[in-house]
């Protein structure tokens, strides 16, 4: 059957259309209201927040690194200053594909692939976000021009003018002043992120490191307006940084040069002190190096040459070189024996050329194999008689010997502002039991009495032990800084003075040391010929390789670098000490023949005027009466 034709309901369709129109209108109104509410929320309620964000996109705070403090010697000669330099910096976050930008830099400046490797290494080092990283220092005018012409190809790269550390004296003060270098990732974690923002270098060694907080200063900042590309349009506000403090060292460049000349190019160490104050007058470790190489980053090849050199120029022999003190320790051992009451100045020991412990066959040889006969304290020091000091050490025993040597600074750090210093070693029963799992033997005490065996010390510690003899037990810690911004350094942990039961014991040992230089049989009398002042000294020899029992040292059978080290310590004028000198010449063999003349030259440089006469303030000439008495 055919389906009936449906009649269209116009009223129903109209209602449907009207409903849809109303629903659409309501939806539009609701959406407009939401939009208005959102705009109101953003523009009114969160106005301050978004205006701050907008301002931050336009205004940036840039750190202004402080000017590092200068370093001078005691006479005002500049030892470390700041030299203006143009460097190329790169901000990784603003450079996009920063590795490609590095390729462009190498291309534009016509650099080598090795330079490209260094640049990438510097960019990958730890740093703070959006902090420019210097990748190339000391740009030439041509390089600056090339960067300017190709600036459109180098996003995030800019030429920055800055001050770079410079050491005008070169290698003279490399081991005392130290040097600066780039901040590494480990240092970055420990440094104040605010105060070191914008700073890329830090003191690595020496005075530069110890006084880093004082030399660095306080960072400043400036608020700058930038465009969309990060270019600075204008400075809105500026807070100036506080520059670092200047440091005046106790070192004297003339005495430093005289000490280096006295060493004559040999490997060794020299340290000169003022015993009355503890000021270090000269500090030489040879060979040395140019610290300027490290400031802006030393090349791989140059560093390898320094690191791998058999002469070890990077090694600070004054502070880190550990050597048996040899006979230079005998004056301190003599003080210990006198104060402990085991000997007197007139006590005598017979020397047949060796010493034997009771009930032992082993012979401990004196350097003079024929012996010196009966010797007292004065003669024992003058002749450096080993037999006397074997006997003295045996009478003292290891416990008292180690206790007294510790009072003289052996086996501990003695300086006030030299963090690199090694403590050395003063062995004890407990030390040997803990480290060697062995008991202490009497023979080991004997050889400690002549500065051999396990005992190890630095040239600085020997200088300080000698200064205590010169200063009659008064402790003044050695220090390199004379003043920091006009203020003298303070010793927060002073060492106790050495107080003897009989203070005249200092004079007795002092006289024995004078006999070394001026006595008719003194071991170093040749070094004192023509002296206008009295010198108190003591020579020493530190063995590098052991010699078997009964054998005699034969230099012709020993390689040059296996020969004995030559040591000498002394002070002058003996009656009123103004300078203490400690010298170590590696493989020099003879303390009296090699090291003693070095000490004499350094003392002359300090005590004599330009005409070669003793300065009036140090006048204490050798009297004819004293000379006659010694002879």
Secondary structure as GFF3:
##gff-version 3
##sequence-region A 1 631
A	DSSP	alpha_helix	10	40	.	.	.	ID=ss1
A	DSSP	pi_helix	41	45	.	.	.	ID=ss2
A	DSSP	alpha_helix	47	58	.	.	.	ID=ss3
A	DSSP	beta_strand	59	64	.	.	.	ID=ss4
A	DSSP	beta_strand	71	72	.	.	.	ID=ss5
A	DSSP	beta_strand	78	90	.	.	.	ID=ss6
A	DSSP	three_ten_helix	92	94	.	.	.	ID=ss7
A	DSSP	alpha_helix	98	109	.	.	.	ID=ss8
A	DSSP	alpha_helix	113	124	.	.	.	ID=ss9
A	DSSP	beta_strand	133	136	.	.	.	ID=ss10
A	DSSP	alpha_helix	141	149	.	.	.	ID=ss11
A	DSSP	three_ten_helix	151	153	.	.	.	ID=ss12
A	DSSP	beta_strand	157	166	.	.	.	ID=ss13
A	DSSP	three_ten_helix	170	173	.	.	.	ID=ss14
A	DSSP	beta_strand	180	182	.	.	.	ID=ss15
A	DSSP	alpha_helix	185	190	.	.	.	ID=ss16
A	DSSP	beta_strand	201	203	.	.	.	ID=ss17
A	DSSP	alpha_helix	206	210	.	.	.	ID=ss18
A	DSSP	alpha_helix	212	216	.	.	.	ID=ss19
A	DSSP	beta_strand	220	226	.	.	.	ID=ss20
A	DSSP	beta_strand	232	239	.	.	.	ID=ss21
A	DSSP	beta_strand	247	249	.	.	.	ID=ss22
A	DSSP	alpha_helix	253	263	.	.	.	ID=ss23
A	DSSP	beta_strand	268	273	.	.	.	ID=ss24
A	DSSP	beta_strand	280	286	.	.	.	ID=ss25
A	DSSP	alpha_helix	292	295	.	.	.	ID=ss26
A	DSSP	alpha_helix	300	308	.	.	.	ID=ss27
A	DSSP	alpha_helix	317	320	.	.	.	ID=ss28
A	DSSP	three_ten_helix	326	329	.	.	.	ID=ss29
A	DSSP	alpha_helix	330	340	.	.	.	ID=ss30
A	DSSP	beta_strand	349	351	.	.	.	ID=ss31
A	DSSP	beta_strand	354	355	.	.	.	ID=ss32
A	DSSP	beta_strand	364	365	.	.	.	ID=ss33
A	DSSP	beta_strand	373	375	.	.	.	ID=ss34
A	DSSP	alpha_helix	377	383	.	.	.	ID=ss35
A	DSSP	alpha_helix	386	407	.	.	.	ID=ss36
A	DSSP	alpha_helix	429	435	.	.	.	ID=ss37
A	DSSP	alpha_helix	442	448	.	.	.	ID=ss38
A	DSSP	alpha_helix	459	470	.	.	.	ID=ss39
A	DSSP	beta_strand	481	484	.	.	.	ID=ss40
A	DSSP	alpha_helix	504	518	.	.	.	ID=ss41
A	DSSP	three_ten_helix	525	528	.	.	.	ID=ss42
A	DSSP	beta_strand	535	542	.	.	.	ID=ss43
A	DSSP	three_ten_helix	555	557	.	.	.	ID=ss44
A	DSSP	three_ten_helix	560	562	.	.	.	ID=ss45
A	DSSP	beta_strand	565	572	.	.	.	ID=ss46
A	DSSP	beta_strand	579	585	.	.	.	ID=ss47
A	DSSP	pi_helix	591	595	.	.	.	ID=ss48
A	DSSP	alpha_helix	596	607	.	.	.	ID=ss49
A	DSSP	three_ten_helix	616	618	.	.	.	ID=ss50
A	DSSP	alpha_helix	624	630	.	.	.	ID=ss51
###
